[in-house]
Amino acid sequence: MMTVRLDKNKHDRHYFDCGVKPLNNYLRVMASQQSQKDNTRTFVLEDSSQPERVIGYYTLTMTPIDLGALPDKLQKKHQNASSGGLIARLAVDKRYAKQGYGEWLLIDALNRLLQASETVAFPVVIVDAKDGALGFYEKFGFTPFIDSTNKLFLTIADIRASISD
Ligand SMILES: CC(C)(COP(=O)(O)OP(=O)(O)OC[C@H]1O[C@@H](n2cnc3c(N)ncnc32)[C@H](O)[C@@H]1OP(=O)(O)O)[C@@H](O)C(=O)NCCC(=O)NCCS
């Protein structure tokens, strides 16, 4: 399996339904436009038997780090850093849910961000866990920021260590 860049001429963005309207709409309306403007990148996992069908997608970009909301030790270590990688959206179509695709997409997104960080260094990956997905991200080692229940982070150092295990 591999993810590819969203292609509005190939992928049936209207078929996709993860059950969360803003996430469906983002894929339908915004994802391609935002990528053209170099604001975000959206990657999709195609159904191999019908490649126009999107099993799931994620969107990556950068975001400022709220250093004050990190644990003390990390605040000190990263005091000169300003940006983190952001998994801005991640969703799996309801018809493909609970088959491990969400986990696979998350690991794929982390791998891409780890690779990006080798060129343009940043110390953390951040996610905004909407709509009951907090437990999903915590399961994979993300920690909530001190001042926020929905925003979580994972350090690049931890991602690197878990991938080299
Ligand atoms: C959250 C989501 C991506 C999970 O996708 P999925 O393909 O169904 O998940 P997986 O089958 O890969 O599940 C992997 C593991 O995470 C767990 N998990 C899945 N969704 C979870 C949730 N919302 N909370 C806690 N754990 C969750 C599963 O139980 C599974 O654990 P197991 O390996 O111990 O059985 C999917 O339900 C979705 O798209 N939801 C709507 C959009 C959304 O909330 N996106 C995230 C916020 S931007």
The ligand as an SDF file (V2000), in Angstrom:
LIG
                    3D

 48 50  0  0  0  0  0  0  0  0999 V2000
  -10.4870    7.9080   13.6500 C   0  0  0  0  0  0  0  0  0  0  0  0
  -10.3910    7.1220   12.3420 C   0  0  0  0  0  0  0  0  0  0  0  0
   -9.3530    7.7640   11.4420 C   0  0  0  0  0  0  0  0  0  0  0  0
   -9.9720    5.6650   12.6510 C   0  0  0  0  0  0  0  0  0  0  0  0
   -9.8620    4.9500   11.4300 O   0  0  0  0  0  0  0  0  0  0  0  0
  -10.0390    3.3580   11.3580 P   0  0  0  0  0  0  0  0  0  0  0  0
   -9.5070    2.9090   10.0470 O   0  0  0  0  0  0  0  0  0  0  0  0
  -11.4410    2.9940   11.6680 O   0  0  0  0  0  0  0  0  0  0  0  0
   -9.1050    2.8950   12.5560 O   0  0  0  0  0  0  0  0  0  0  0  0
   -8.2100    1.5710   12.6520 P   0  0  0  0  0  0  0  0  0  0  0  0
   -9.0210    0.3920   12.1950 O   0  0  0  0  0  0  0  0  0  0  0  0
   -6.9150    1.7800   11.9830 O   0  0  0  0  0  0  0  0  0  0  0  0
   -7.9930    1.5000   14.2170 O   0  0  0  0  0  0  0  0  0  0  0  0
   -6.7070    1.3790   14.7860 C   0  0  0  0  0  0  0  0  0  0  0  0
   -6.8740    1.2960   16.2820 C   0  0  0  0  0  0  0  0  0  0  0  0
   -7.3660    2.5610   16.7730 O   0  0  0  0  0  0  0  0  0  0  0  0
   -8.5640    2.3620   17.5300 C   0  0  0  0  0  0  0  0  0  0  0  0
   -9.4600    3.4790   17.2580 N   0  0  0  0  0  0  0  0  0  0  0  0
  -10.0570    3.7830   16.0790 C   0  0  0  0  0  0  0  0  0  0  0  0
  -10.8130    4.8920   16.2240 N   0  0  0  0  0  0  0  0  0  0  0  0
  -10.6970    5.2730   17.5080 C   0  0  0  0  0  0  0  0  0  0  0  0
  -11.2420    6.3650   18.2670 C   0  0  0  0  0  0  0  0  0  0  0  0
  -12.0500    7.2690   17.7180 N   0  0  0  0  0  0  0  0  0  0  0  0
  -10.8950    6.4600   19.5850 N   0  0  0  0  0  0  0  0  0  0  0  0
  -10.0600    5.5270   20.1640 C   0  0  0  0  0  0  0  0  0  0  0  0
   -9.5060    4.4910   19.4750 N   0  0  0  0  0  0  0  0  0  0  0  0
   -9.8320    4.3690   18.1690 C   0  0  0  0  0  0  0  0  0  0  0  0
   -9.1310    1.0400   17.0390 C   0  0  0  0  0  0  0  0  0  0  0  0
   -9.9440    0.4280   17.9870 O   0  0  0  0  0  0  0  0  0  0  0  0
   -7.8830    0.2480   16.7450 C   0  0  0  0  0  0  0  0  0  0  0  0
   -7.3780   -0.2890   17.9530 O   0  0  0  0  0  0  0  0  0  0  0  0
   -6.9400   -1.8610   18.0410 P   0  0  0  0  0  0  0  0  0  0  0  0
   -5.7870   -1.9910   17.0640 O   0  0  0  0  0  0  0  0  0  0  0  0
   -6.5320   -2.0160   19.4710 O   0  0  0  0  0  0  0  0  0  0  0  0
   -8.1410   -2.6250   17.6290 O   0  0  0  0  0  0  0  0  0  0  0  0
  -11.7630    7.0300   11.6320 C   0  0  0  0  0  0  0  0  0  0  0  0
  -12.7180    6.5160   12.5060 O   0  0  0  0  0  0  0  0  0  0  0  0
  -12.2880    8.3610   11.1110 C   0  0  0  0  0  0  0  0  0  0  0  0
  -11.9790    8.7480    9.9890 O   0  0  0  0  0  0  0  0  0  0  0  0
  -13.1280    9.0390   11.9120 N   0  0  0  0  0  0  0  0  0  0  0  0
  -13.7570   10.2730   11.4590 C   0  0  0  0  0  0  0  0  0  0  0  0
  -12.7720   11.3600   11.2570 C   0  0  0  0  0  0  0  0  0  0  0  0
  -11.9400   11.6840   12.4660 C   0  0  0  0  0  0  0  0  0  0  0  0
  -12.4110   11.7090   13.6010 O   0  0  0  0  0  0  0  0  0  0  0  0
  -10.6430   11.9640   12.1800 N   0  0  0  0  0  0  0  0  0  0  0  0
   -9.6490   12.2900   13.1660 C   0  0  0  0  0  0  0  0  0  0  0  0
   -9.6750   13.7060   13.5740 C   0  0  0  0  0  0  0  0  0  0  0  0
   -9.1130   14.8710   12.3850 S   0  0  0  0  0  0  0  0  0  0  0  0
  1  2  1  0
  2  3  1  0
  2  4  1  0
  2 36  1  0
  4  5  1  0
  5  6  1  0
  6  7  2  0
  6  8  1  0
  6  9  1  0
  9 10  1  0
 10 11  2  0
 10 12  1  0
 10 13  1  0
 13 14  1  0
 14 15  1  0
 15 16  1  0
 15 30  1  0
 16 17  1  0
 17 18  1  0
 17 28  1  0
 18 19  1  0
 18 27  1  0
 19 20  2  0
 20 21  1  0
 21 22  1  0
 21 27  2  0
 22 23  1  0
 22 24  2  0
 24 25  1  0
 25 26  2  0
 26 27  1  0
 28 29  1  0
 28 30  1  0
 30 31  1  0
 31 32  1  0
 32 33  2  0
 32 34  1  0
 32 35  1  0
 36 37  1  0
 36 38  1  0
 38 39  2  0
 38 40  1  0
 40 41  1  0
 41 42  1  0
 42 43  1  0
 43 44  2  0
 43 45  1  0
 45 46  1  0
 46 47  1  0
 47 48  1  0
M  END
$$$$
